[in-house]
Amino acid sequence: MKKFFLFLVSIFLMLPALADETRILPSQTGVIQNVEYIDIDDNSITQTKQTALVKILTGEFKGETVELDNMLTGNPYYDINLKKNMRVILHAEDNGNGIEYSIEDIKRSGTLAWLSVIFCGLLIWIGKKKGLYSLVSIVFTVLLITHVLSPLILMGLNPLILTIAVCIISTAVTMYLVGGFNPKSTSATIGAVLSLAFAALLSYIIMFTAHLTGFTGENSMFLYTAHPELDFIHITISTIVLATLGAVMDVAMSIASTINEIFVLDNTKTIKELFVSGMNVGRDIIGTMANTLILVYLGGSLPLLLLAGNIDLQKFINLNQVVTETASALIGSIAIVICVPFTAFAASNMIKRCKPQNTQEINLLSSEKNDIL
């Protein structure tokens, strides 16, 4: 098992280097020292130009001050309203005569940093050792997606196959880190992976039967402009599967842990009895988990829902983006529901049959229980 993980780590480290050798000029950070407003009349359209004095805080020209223009169009989606002492991201471009800067956006990573510190602190404080393992698995999954999945998709490999592979690796690492190397974690992994595979198959069928394009918003269009060769239908399916991953792992581990605890307390229970117990617990779980997933998608699509008041209902519910978002929520919920019997079946069989490892645990817990009583 250790050799297998070392192999995964080596592949993980090698793949990003193979993905893209193009040199990208890094952006820099600057701070606004002064802002002036100038009104511009252009073809009877009045626009406002901000002329900002920006001090560069990072990079080769750190400490230098540049004067940059920032146009305000009146559209809040595109406008960047600059203020004194505001930190900004500077786009750097080599025009042949030197580095030319432009204001790309407001620097917001500082807010995310302290929010992440709060999350990590609470996770470790409340979760203790398992919280730390959970944090490690989160970091591993994020790096797997950003440094392996994304570069390989841009290289032209099949997004769906890559996503399934990433989900399998992420699920196995998370389950074994949090639950340890035992039948409980193995059965939870099996249940989660089977559910994700089912979700991927169902997504594939829906994409073609509903004649969906794979373009779900502006980000898809920007990506198409940069990489028109990509398979956007498979990318959309991959997005659905990845969005379902966390909830499915949660359900799978909950079912497997419950069956394991029941067996530890009473090792005379049969496979059928363990399966029924797992299903009973699963029925309580799926009600809230499916509701949670639906609300996540609805919350993310609230502006789209508000737009429904201005569009004919029949036109609205048949929009490509609306159908895609709705199908994503339903497929994710279906994956959660189907995860219950998959995991219950795998856990009841594996935990019951792996007696050599469980016998010692059962005797130990029974002894502790008797001492308490």
C-alpha positions in Angstrom: 0.0 0.0 0.0 2.9 2.4 0.8 4.5 1.7 -2.6 1.1 2.4 -4.3 0.8 5.8 -2.5 4.5 6.6 -3.4 3.7 5.8 -7.0 0.7 8.1 -7.0 2.7 11.0 -5.4 5.4 10.6 -8.1 2.9 10.7 -10.9 1.2 13.7 -9.2 4.5 15.6 -9.2 5.4 14.8 -12.7 2.2 15.6 -14.5 2.0 19.3 -14.0 5.5 19.7 -15.6 4.3 17.9 -18.7 1.0 19.9 -19.0 2.2 23.3 -20.2 5.7 24.7 -20.9 4.4 28.1 -22.1 5.9 31.0 -20.0 3.2 33.1 -18.4 4.2 36.6 -17.2 3.1 36.7 -13.6 0.7 39.3 -12.3 1.8 41.7 -9.6 0.3 43.4 -6.6 -0.1 47.1 -6.3 -1.6 49.7 -3.9 -3.6 52.7 -5.0 -2.0 55.9 -3.7 -4.3 58.4 -5.4 -7.3 58.4 -7.7 -8.6 61.2 -10.0 -11.9 61.1 -11.9 -12.3 62.4 -15.5 -15.6 62.5 -17.4 -15.3 61.6 -21.1 -18.0 62.3 -23.7 -17.8 59.8 -26.6 -20.6 59.8 -29.2 -23.1 61.2 -26.8 -22.2 58.6 -24.2 -20.6 59.8 -21.0 -18.1 57.6 -19.3 -15.9 58.1 -16.3 -12.1 57.4 -16.4 -10.2 56.9 -13.2 -6.6 57.9 -13.3 -4.8 56.0 -10.5 -1.3 56.4 -9.1 -0.3 52.8 -8.2 2.7 51.7 -6.2 4.0 48.3 -7.3 4.5 46.0 -4.2 5.9 42.9 -5.8 8.1 41.7 -8.6 11.1 43.1 -10.4 9.9 46.7 -10.3 8.8 46.6 -6.6 8.7 50.1 -5.1 8.1 51.9 -8.4 5.0 54.1 -9.0 3.0 54.0 -12.3 0.0 55.9 -13.5 -2.8 53.7 -14.9 -6.2 54.4 -16.4 -9.4 52.5 -15.4 -12.6 53.1 -17.3 -16.0 52.9 -15.6 -18.7 51.8 -18.0 -21.7 52.0 -15.6 -22.0 48.2 -15.7 -21.3 46.9 -12.1 -20.3 43.5 -13.5 -17.3 44.9 -15.3 -16.5 48.1 -13.4 -13.6 48.2 -10.8 -14.2 51.2 -8.5 -10.8 52.1 -7.2 -10.2 53.9 -3.9 -7.1 55.1 -2.1 -5.1 52.5 -0.2 -7.0 49.7 -2.0 -4.8 46.8 -3.1 -5.1 45.7 -6.7 -3.9 43.0 -9.0 -1.8 44.3 -11.9 -1.7 42.5 -15.2 1.8 42.5 -16.6 2.5 42.3 -20.3 5.8 42.5 -22.2 5.2 44.8 -25.2 8.8 44.5 -26.5 9.9 47.8 -25.0 9.4 46.8 -21.4 6.7 45.7 -19.0 3.4 47.4 -19.3 0.8 47.2 -16.5 -2.9 47.4 -16.3 -5.4 47.1 -13.4 -6.9 43.6 -13.6 -9.0 43.4 -10.4 -9.1 44.1 -6.7 -6.9 42.0 -4.5 -9.3 39.9 -2.4 -7.1 36.9 -1.4 -6.5 38.4 2.0 -10.2 37.9 2.9 -10.0 34.3 1.8 -6.9 33.8 3.8 -8.3 34.6 7.2 -11.6 32.8 6.3 -9.5 29.7 5.5 -7.6 30.1 8.8 -11.0 30.1 10.7 -12.1 27.0 8.8 -8.9 25.1 9.4 -8.7 26.1 13.0 -12.3 25.0 13.8 -11.8 21.7 11.8 -8.7 20.8 13.8 -10.0 22.1 17.1 -13.3 20.2 16.9 -12.3 17.3 14.8 -8.9 16.7 16.5 -6.8 14.1 14.7 -9.6 13.2 12.3 -10.1 16.9 11.6 -6.4 17.2 10.7 -6.7 14.1 8.4 -9.8 15.6 6.8 -7.8 18.8 6.1 -5.0 16.9 4.5 -7.5 15.1 2.3 -9.1 18.4 1.3 -5.8 19.9 0.3 -4.8 16.7 -1.6 -8.1 16.7 -3.5 -7.8 20.4 -4.4 -4.2 19.9 -5.6 -5.3 16.8 -7.6 -8.0 18.8 -9.4 -5.9 22.0 -10.0 -2.5 20.4 -10.7 -3.4 17.1 -12.4 -7.0 17.1 -13.7 -7.1 20.6 -15.2 -3.7 20.5 -17.0 -4.4 17.0 -18.4 -7.8 18.2 -19.7 -6.1 21.1 -21.4 -3.7 18.7 -23.0 -6.6 17.1 -24.8 -7.3 14.0 -22.6 -10.8 12.8 -22.0 -12.3 14.9 -19.2 -14.8 12.3 -18.0 -12.2 9.5 -17.7 -9.8 11.8 -15.9 -12.5 12.9 -13.5 -13.6 9.4 -12.6 -9.9 8.5 -12.0 -9.4 11.6 -9.8 -12.6 10.9 -7.9 -11.5 7.3 -7.2 -8.1 8.5 -5.9 -9.6 11.3 -3.9 -12.2 9.1 -2.4 -9.7 6.3 -1.4 -7.3 8.8 0.1 -10.0 10.6 2.1 -11.7 7.4 3.3 -8.5 5.7 4.4 -7.1 8.9 6.0 -10.2 9.6 8.0 -11.4 6.0 8.7 -8.2 4.1 8.6 -7.2 1.0 6.6 -10.2 -1.3 7.4 -13.3 -2.9 5.8 -15.3 0.2 6.9 -13.3 2.6 4.8 -13.0 0.1 1.9 -16.8 -0.4 1.7 -17.4 3.3 1.9 -15.0 3.8 -1.0 -16.7 1.2 -3.0 -20.2 2.6 -2.3 -19.0 6.2 -3.2 -17.2 5.2 -6.4 -20.1 3.1 -7.7 -22.5 6.0 -7.0 -20.3 8.4 -8.9 -20.0 6.0 -11.8 -23.8 5.8 -11.9 -24.0 9.6 -11.8 -21.5 9.9 -14.7 -23.5 7.4 -16.8 -26.8 9.1 -16.0 -25.2 12.6 -16.8 -23.9 11.2 -20.1 -27.4 10.0 -21.1 -29.1 13.2 -20.1 -26.7 15.4 -22.0 -27.5 13.7 -25.3 -31.3 13.0 -24.7 -31.9 16.7 -23.7 -29.6 17.9 -26.5 -27.5 20.0 -24.1 -24.6 21.9 -25.5 -22.2 21.9 -22.5 -22.1 25.7 -22.4 -23.5 26.8 -19.0 -22.4 30.4 -18.8 -19.8 33.1 -19.5 -17.0 30.9 -18.1 -17.7 28.3 -20.7 -17.6 30.8 -23.5 -14.3 32.3 -22.3 -12.9 28.8 -22.2 -14.2 28.0 -25.7 -12.5 31.2 -27.0 -9.2 30.1 -25.5 -9.6 26.3 -26.2 -12.2 25.6 -28.8 -10.8 22.0 -29.2 -12.1 20.9 -25.8 -15.1 18.6 -25.4 -17.5 20.8 -23.4 -20.2 18.1 -23.0 -17.7 15.8 -21.2 -16.5 18.8 -19.2 -20.0 19.5 -18.0 -20.5 15.9 -17.0 -17.2 16.1 -15.1 -18.5 19.2 -13.3 -21.6 17.3 -12.2 -19.6 14.4 -10.9 -17.1 16.5 -9.0 -19.9 18.6 -7.5 -21.5 15.3 -6.2 -18.3 13.9 -4.8 -18.3 15.5 -1.4 -22.0 14.6 -0.6 -21.6 11.1 -1.8 -18.5 10.5 0.3 -20.3 11.8 3.4 -23.2 9.5 2.9 -21.0 6.5 2.2 -18.9 6.9 5.3 -22.0 7.5 7.5 -23.6 4.3 6.3 -20.4 2.2 6.6 -19.6 3.6 10.1 -23.0 2.9 11.3 -22.9 -0.7 10.1 -19.5 -1.1 11.6 -20.6 0.2 15.0 -23.6 -2.1 15.0 -21.5 -5.1 14.3 -18.9 -4.2 16.9 -21.7 -4.0 19.6 -23.4 -7.2 18.4 -21.3 -9.5 16.2 -24.1 -12.1 16.0 -26.0 -10.0 13.5 -26.3 -11.5 10.0 -25.4 -9.8 6.7 -29.1 -9.2 6.0 -29.6 -7.6 9.4 -26.6 -5.3 9.0 -27.9 -4.4 5.5 -31.3 -3.6 6.8 -29.9 -1.4 9.6 -27.7 0.4 7.1 -30.7 1.1 4.9 -32.8 2.4 7.8 -30.1 4.8 8.7 -29.7 5.7 5.0 -33.3 6.6 4.7 -32.9 9.2 7.4 -29.8 10.6 5.8 -31.0 11.0 2.2 -33.9 13.2 3.2 -31.6 16.0 4.4 -28.6 15.3 2.1 -30.7 15.4 -1.1 -32.4 18.6 0.2 -28.9 20.1 0.9 -27.6 19.4 -2.6 -30.8 20.8 -4.3 -30.5 24.0 -2.2 -26.8 24.4 -3.1 -27.7 24.4 -6.8 -30.7 26.6 -6.3 -28.7 29.1 -4.2 -26.0 29.3 -6.9 -28.7 29.8 -9.6 -30.7 32.5 -7.7 -30.1 35.2 -10.3 -31.3 32.8 -13.0 -34.4 32.1 -11.0 -35.1 35.8 -10.5 -34.8 36.2 -14.3 -37.8 33.8 -14.7 -40.2 36.6 -13.9 -39.2 38.4 -17.1 -39.4 35.3 -19.4 -42.2 33.1 -20.6 -42.2 30.1 -18.3 -42.0 27.5 -21.1 -39.1 29.3 -22.7 -37.4 29.6 -19.3 -37.6 25.9 -18.2 -36.2 24.9 -21.6 -33.2 27.1 -21.6 -29.9 25.2 -22.0 -28.5 26.6 -18.8 -31.7 26.0 -16.7 -32.0 22.4 -17.9 -28.3 21.8 -17.2 -28.4 23.2 -13.7 -31.7 21.4 -12.9 -30.3 18.1 -14.2 -27.1 18.6 -12.2 -29.1 19.0 -9.0 -31.3 16.0 -9.7 -28.4 13.7 -10.8 -26.5 14.7 -7.6 -29.5 13.8 -5.5 -30.0 10.5 -7.3 -26.3 9.7 -6.7 -26.9 10.3 -2.9 -29.9 8.1 -2.9 -28.3 5.2 -4.8 -25.2 5.5 -2.6 -27.2 4.1 0.4 -27.9 0.6 -1.0 -24.5 0.4 -2.7 -22.7 1.2 0.6 -25.0 -0.8 2.8 -24.5 -3.9 0.7 -20.7 -3.5 0.5 -20.3 -2.7 4.2 -22.6 -5.4 5.5 -20.7 -8.1 3.5 -17.2 -6.8 4.1 -17.5 -6.0 7.8 -19.2 -9.3 8.6 -16.8 -11.4 6.6 -13.6 -9.8 7.9 -13.7 -11.5 11.3 -10.0 -11.8 12.1 -9.5 -8.0 12.3 -12.8 -7.3 13.9 -12.7 -10.0 16.6 -10.0 -8.2 18.6 -11.9 -4.9 18.3 -15.1 -6.5 19.3 -13.5 -8.1 22.4 -11.8 -4.9 23.4 -15.0 -2.8 23.1 -17.1 -5.5 24.9 -14.6 -5.5 27.7 -14.7 -1.7 28.0 -18.5 -1.8 27.9 -18.6 -4.4 30.8 -16.2 -2.3 32.8 -18.4 0.8 32.4 -21.5 -1.1 33.3 
